Amino acid sequence: RASTAMPDRIARLQVFRIDSEIGMRRAHGSGEIARRVGRVIVRIATEDGIEGLGEAAPWAPFGNTADTTAAAIDGPLRATLEGADATRIAALADEMDHALMGHPEAKAAVEMALWDIAGRRAGAPVHALLGGAVRVAIPLSFSIADPDFAADLDRARAMAEEGIGIFKVKTGFLTHADYLDRLSALRETCPAVEIRADYNQGLAPEEALRLCRDLDALELGFIEQPIRRGQERVLAMIAAALDTPVMADESVFSATEMLDCAHGAWADCVSIKLMKAGGILRAREADAVAAAAGMPTYGGTLWEGGVALAAAAHLIAATPNMRLGCEFYMPRYV
């Protein structure tokens, strides 16, 4: 009797909620980071036994937690995926959007696993499936965010000696004078590196431009998201007034918001995160809009582990406009 099994059909979907320790204290404009972060691992297997892994790293300030993400995958997304053809990645991305609004982290994890299956079946790296690598190395940025700045300065000195050439100072949780001192001290300690600043929405709109003007003299690579999402009119005013490039992060999740960013001239460049966009396909859609508008993009992260960061590295490797580097330092340095 001929088999009716379809090799590419999804036969099993497993969801694992895990917690990971952060090895150092971290503080951002959105608050101090807990020393344990929740993540979700997805394992998808096809009828013929090919398995793919995906990972979600939700963060409450972005809208979801590990618990809500695991529930989204185990509920509406499972119903959409079980028995489906795993090769139909774009169609399944659309079906997940139809089945469940929001929850980009959950969708990103599922899509990652589908790309993993596709790569294993093809015997090729995912960047080859995305059109091939346009770069063989991605500049790495480390975020200076330890409330113990002396400890971070020691780390930066050691990492610069290892060849790390970009450091992003997290701001928005101390006084303005403290940030100027930190940025100046980092410049003095590591004169050859590029320095960036990230407020994580930490400034009030009425003071943001005045304070950011002081950073103009420091020749930073960019100033990231000084004010809250929803205050994009002010963000555009800041971008227009400063010599330093302004990066949008929390203001831009999707291709639609990227289009709004381009039309409104909110920023000069944009951080793209798989956890914001909802997966590789949606991230590439957003980046295509940015590229058309002349806005280079950056590989941002939340608190991903190796699975999600590997997927994001393949994305950057195959995407020409993602030329501002990445901050995929968590598994090694945090």
Secondary structure as UniProt FT lines:
FT   TURN            7..8
FT   STRAND          9..21
FT   STRAND          27..28
FT   TURN            29..30
FT   STRAND          31..32
FT   STRAND          36..46
FT   TURN            47..48
FT   STRAND          51..56
FT   HELIX           60..62
FT   HELIX           66..72
FT   HELIX           73..77
FT   HELIX           78..81
FT   TURN            82..83
FT   TURN            86..87
FT   HELIX           89..99
FT   HELIX           104..122
FT   HELIX           126..129
FT   TURN            130..131
FT   STRAND          140..144
FT   HELIX           149..162
FT   STRAND          166..170
FT   HELIX           176..189
FT   TURN            191..192
FT   STRAND          194..198
FT   TURN            200..201
FT   HELIX           205..216
FT   TURN            217..218
FT   STRAND          223..224
FT   TURN            229..230
FT   HELIX           232..241
FT   STRAND          246..248
FT   TURN            250..251
FT   HELIX           255..264
FT   STRAND          269..272
FT   HELIX           274..277
FT   HELIX           280..292
FT   TURN            293..294
FT   STRAND          297..299
FT   HELIX           306..317
FT   TURN            320..321
FT   HELIX           330..333
//
